[in-house]
Every structure is written in C-alpha cells, then in structure tokens.
Amino acid sequence: MKIVTPSSTLREWRMQDASSLVKHGNNVNVAATLRDAFPSPYTPEDARRFIAMATGPTPDLFLAIDIGGEAVGGVGIHVLNDVKHRTAEIGYWLAEPFWGRGIATDAVRALVPVEFGRYDINRLQAGIFSTNPASMRVLEKCGFSREAVHKDAIFKNGVFLDEVLYVRFR
Ligand SMILES: CC(C)(COP(=O)(O)OP(=O)(O)OC[C@H]1O[C@@H](n2cnc3c(N)ncnc32)[C@H](O)[C@@H]1OP(=O)(O)O)[C@@H](O)C(=O)NCCC(=O)NCCS
C-alpha cells in the first residue's frame, strides 16, 4: 500500500528502516505521549522486532511516514475485537524535527478514507493523553470530535493523566 499526501508518502515498513526508526523513535519527547508499547529507549532490536511484526501477518495496518526516502514516523490502525469489532483505533507519531509542518495532519487526513474503505468499521477513534494538545488539534483538523474524557485512565511515566477520546464516524 502506498498513499501519497501533500507532505509525505505513507508506505509499508521495510527492514532497512530500522536505523531511521531508532534515530527518530529513540526520543523521550516522542514516547511521552504514546503508549508504553512504544519503547523508550528505542533500541535496534526493538526496531527490528517492530518491523517484523508490522510486515508480518497481522490484521492491523502499520505504515511508515516517508519523507525523501526516510521513515520519519508511523501511522497505525488497530481494529478492536468482540462487540467492539466495528471500531478501530488510529495511532501516529512523527520525528520531532518534523513537528509543526502539518505532516501528521496530512497523514491522518489521507488515511481516514482508506481505513473506512478497508475495514468494516463504523467508528474510528483515538485516545489522546491530556498533555497532548497538538495531537488533539491534528484530529480536529481531520474531522474528529472530542467525545469523552476518561479521568486518570492513563498512567504514564509515573503520573496519572486523563485520556481524551476523539472519534470520527463513517
Ligand atoms: C502529535 C504529533 C503527531 C503532531 O504532528 P505534527 O505533524 O507536528 O502535527 P501538525 O503540524 O499536523 O498539526 C499540529 C497542530 O497542533 C498545534 N499545536 C502544536 N502544539 C500545540 C500546543 N502546545 N497547544 C495547542 N496546539 C498545538 C499546531 O499549531 C497545529 O495546529 P494548526 O495547524 O491549527 O496550527 C507529533 O507532535 C508527535 O509525533 N508527537 C509524539 C507522538 C504523539 O503524541 N503521537 C500521537 C499520539 S495519539
């Protein structure tokens, strides 16, 4: 899969991306607003394990944000299970030097119709840490609505944070 956005190309991960994944992912400022599944520190072994998983058999979708041939971030889709199987979560991150240029917004905006086309989902959601106004803004710019605040639902780096749920319906 390859999706061209105004500022990047979203494409499948390759094992050769491991070094750029470590270079950009090994950043506490990136990890601070992501789930603990995103390693910090981010080692070469973590990168290889992630790319093997992302390119192996998985119902989820993982794409690299590619600028100039370099993977500088990632976007992912995870469909929930059981009675929530018509709901998917979207996640994304971008290397810090590239923040503030609309790149994540372009990526999410381009991915939303692809997700609704690829999966039999009714709602697409993201749980944003209360400390992450930039990500809330990305979702607002992409037509998501602030649906709920889950008090103290996140425990990250030793601190409780609220989770702000954003949703976009089909
Ligand atoms: C969140 C993240 C993906 C944003 O990427 P980005 O490419 O810089 O985002 P964009 O440039 O598309 O848009 C950011 C918006 O937030 C705004 N913003 C940035 N910092 C802000 C702040 N502290 N308060 C309010 N708005 C802020 C920007 O002004 C911009 O909005 P605008 O276009 O209306 O001016 C990036 O910061 C990141 O990877 N962070 C670490 C990982 C992460 O948090 N991922 C999301 C988890 S759900």
The ligand as an ORCA input file, in Angstrom:
! r2SCAN-3c Opt
* xyz 0 1
  C       1.245     14.826     17.778
  C       2.123     14.870     16.534
  C       1.869     13.627     15.716
  C       1.762     16.105     15.717
  O       2.443     16.080     14.475
  P       2.641     17.393     13.584
  O       2.996     16.973     12.216
  O       3.543     18.333     14.295
  O       1.151     17.993     13.617
  P       0.581     19.097     12.602
  O       1.674     20.044     12.254
  O      -0.126     18.383     11.504
  O      -0.542     19.818     13.494
  C      -0.253     20.195     14.812
  C      -1.271     21.208     15.257
  O      -1.196     21.334     16.686
  C      -0.951     22.666     17.026
  N      -0.160     22.647     18.242
  C       1.119     22.273     18.393
  N       1.481     22.400     19.688
  C       0.378     22.837     20.348
  C       0.115     23.182     21.691
  N       1.053     23.057     22.627
  N      -1.122     23.604     22.010
  C      -2.099     23.720     21.078
  N      -1.896     23.415     19.761
  C      -0.668     22.990     19.422
  C      -0.229     23.238     15.834
  O      -0.301     24.655     15.845
  C      -1.029     22.585     14.702
  O      -2.297     23.179     14.551
  P      -2.594     24.346     13.438
  O      -2.299     23.741     12.100
  O      -4.041     24.667     13.636
  O      -1.674     25.485     13.742
  C       3.626     14.938     16.902
  O       3.816     16.026     17.765
  C       4.127     13.681     17.573
  O       4.532     12.743     16.904
  N       4.142     13.651     18.928
  C       4.631     12.494     19.663
  C       3.788     11.242     19.444
  C       2.311     11.505     19.636
  O       1.895     12.225     20.525
  N       1.502     10.886     18.767
  C       0.062     10.995     18.855
  C      -0.450     10.074     19.891
  S      -2.199      9.906     19.767
*
